Every structure is written in structure tokens, then in C-alpha cells.
Amino acid sequence: MDSDVRIGAGRRHRRRKKKAKSRKILIVVLILAALITAGIGIWSFLKTNVYQNDEEFQTYAEAQLKENQIFKVKGTEKTSYEYDSPISYAVDYQVISNSSIQAYRDEKIKEAKDNFRREKTKEEKVRAKKNKDNKRYKPPEEAIIINTAVYTAENGAVSLAVKCSENSEADKDMHTVSSYINTYLISEKTGNEIIPAQVMEKDYRDKCSEYVTDYFENHYSEDELSDNWKDFVSPDKTNFNKFIIEESDFIFYFDEGTVLKTKGKYAEVRVSRSLLEDSIRSSIIERYIDPNKPMVALTFDDGPGADSETKILNCLEKHGAVATFFYVGNRVSSGEDKICRALEIGCELGNHTWSHPLLTTLKSKKVKKEINDTNEAIKKACGQYPTVMRPSYGDINDKVCKLIDMPAIMWDVDTLDWKTRNAKKIFKSVKSVKHLDGSIILMHSIHDETAEAVEKIIPWLQKKGYQTVTVSELIKYKQGSEAEKGIIYY
Ligand code: ZN
């Protein structure tokens, strides 16, 4: 018994010791666990996935560029990374052998970067003001990731796509806030920008509309499609202008806020090349301008609308000539077909105010409205904004010109067609000028006598060796740089 009791007491004693030991271990474990949890908490509180230096930005941007790649293209690629906290840039370039296309592409990339910097700097100003009392405030990182792709179709058209993905820092991570794509068609031969009508036959929009409407109906629910999505897939001239031609497909792009409700992202639809094969022009329609030969710019004001304008367009087309038309905004809706035709035969579109007023007598707001309303009406008519403007009555000054935000085009040869209304006299007013090279000739498309004179003027100019060019082309070749907004050209 005794020994049993002793044994029992010894066991109890050991058990107590054991219990105390395990309690100690438990406490240590608990403390450790608490420390680790707190550590993780603090670590995750401090941890950031946002790049902190050159090297880290490159790693981040590299992955983004890869993810955003538009399509695989042949040729070596080069990539540029500019870590310039808080605004950084990454661009993937393809090495293009054609230097004028390379220059064109680089210009578009620069435009995208400049816009991004301007926009983000503006936003930061507002934020910095709000945070002026916060000593620990640091501007968030912003990055634009630009993917480019170039593809040369067999008919001489070059497709260029510039895809921009805007990323911002939030909650210690980088997020894509917005992505959009711009596409351009360029002539392989001249490096000039061209329009879909120079590359595609008229019926391509009908085919696209049918296919793309089906595509969205079959791939998206009603909730995902915007209320007026069908407006953006109709065969209207304003649609199907954003696309690239790839080896086996056309890729059409639809901006944010058009077809889909998705925020911050555009939609794209691939259309098999075979579907559009018959609508691809075998070679693009283009004019070649020889910068060493004399050139003139014919300009026609006050349209669209009259039959005389149709005669002028017929004459231009017949002789492979071009002109610049300055349209009066309030007449646009009655002559949309004429505007589209002008564009299709390579003419330039101009703005001649909405109601033909004396601009210098108007208040700033009214001047802007005269111009903006006309720009929108023309865009609605044919899918393109006018590129130049001419003040009604030639009434302009530097102050008005700055408000307009477009190059203002005057003239140096006045045919006085509106005054004489005599075809012979109009022809003579051009013929009698000694040196027409570099001239801008003023006419009005609303008079029959002008149309009659044009039928003489164009063949005469061509016989004399003059090339007819648009106003913007004339400025580009004669002044050596593109027409600039806010400048009056005489
Ligand atoms: Zn006028």
C-alpha cells in the first residue's frame, strides 16, 4: 500500500510538473502566434506591389506589355521604359523598315504620351491641393503602357494600331483604370494617312454590320449591351472606321461607352478576311504628290448643297484632281452626300462657320459655338472632322484664331466668282496670275458659272504642270511643316 501511495504521490508530482511545463509551452506558443499575426499584419500593412525604382518598373511594365499585346507581328521588337515617378511610360516598338511610317508611328506614340502626362499632371494638381495639409502625402504612381502593331496589306495600305493602357496606384497595387486603342491607315508608298474609303469598297460596312450585330447578340447578354448599341454597328459612315487589317482577319474596335456597358475598356471583334475579301480594293486609291513640282490648292466656300457642287465634284474626279471644301454648318444636313463624296475622292473638308457671320464682332463663346457646331455636323455627315477652317468674309484676327483651335485658311488668288458670275472672267482671273505655284485659289461652289469655269481651269492647270493639292498638303509641302491650329495662313 505504502509503496503504492508513494508511487502514486510521485506520479502526481510528475504530472503537476508536466502540466506546468505544457502550460508554459502553450503560453510561449500563444505569444509567438500573436507576434506572428501582428507581424503579418504590420508586414501586409507596409507591403506594396507598386514598383519603387527603374528596375522594378521595367519588370512590371514588361509583364503588362506582354499581357496587352495586340497581335503577333513579324520583325524585331524594341521596348522602351521610362521610369519617371510618379508618371512613367513603357512602349513596345516594332522596327519598321519604311522610315516615313516609322516617323508617323513615333508621332502617334508621342501624342499618346503627351496627352497622358498632361491629363495626369492636371489630376495631380487637384489632389495635391486637397492634400496640402497632409505631410505624408505622396502622389500615386501612374503609368501608361503603349503597345503598337503594324501590318502591311498587299494592296499598299499599312495598318497601325496604338493601344494605351492607363494604370494607377491604389491600395498599394497598380490597377488598369482605362484602356483604349487608336488605329490608322497609312499609304505604304507616300506615308500619308488615308481613309477607309481609299482602302475598302463601299459595301464593306453592310457586311460588317450584319456580322458584328450577330456577334454581339450571340456573345453578350442584354445586360452587358448598352441601350443604344445598335447605333454603333449600323452600316452608317460614322461606324467601322476603327480597324486594322491583319494577315487573316480584320479587327474592328468599339470605344468604351458605345456597344458594351463595360467601364474603362473597349470592345473588339475579329472579322475573317475571307468575309471582306471582295470589298478590299486591289490597290488603294491615292495620289502621289511630287514636292518638286508646282502645286495649287483650289478652295470652294459656302457649300454644300447646290447642283453646281456636284458638277465640280464630277470634274475633280474625272481629272483626278482634288480641292478643299469649306462648308457652312447650317447647310450640312441638306448636302451630306456631297461631303461624303468629296472625302471619298480625296478632297479636304473645311469649316466655314455655322451661320456665316463676321466672327470678329462676336463674343468668344459664340465664336466657339459657330465652329464647334459645324465640326460636329460634318463629323456626323461623313465620319470625319474637318481639318481646316476659313472665316466667313475672311474676317478674322489673332484673338479669334486662337479661340478656334484650327488652322485658319485665307487665299491669295480671288476669282471674284460671286461678283462677276461669268465663267470666262473666272477662268481669266486664274490664267492671268503669273506664278501660281503655292497659291490658294478662292471660289464658291454654289454658282453654276463657277462650275463651268472649273471645267476649264483644272485641265489648264494640269497642262501647265500644276498639281492640285488640298490646303493642308500645300502648307505641308510649301512651308515644310503641318498646318498648325491658331495660325492664319495667307
Ligand atoms: Zn463664304
Residues whose N, C-alpha, C, O or C-beta is under 5 A from the ligand:
A	BS01	ZN	D301 D302 S392 Y393
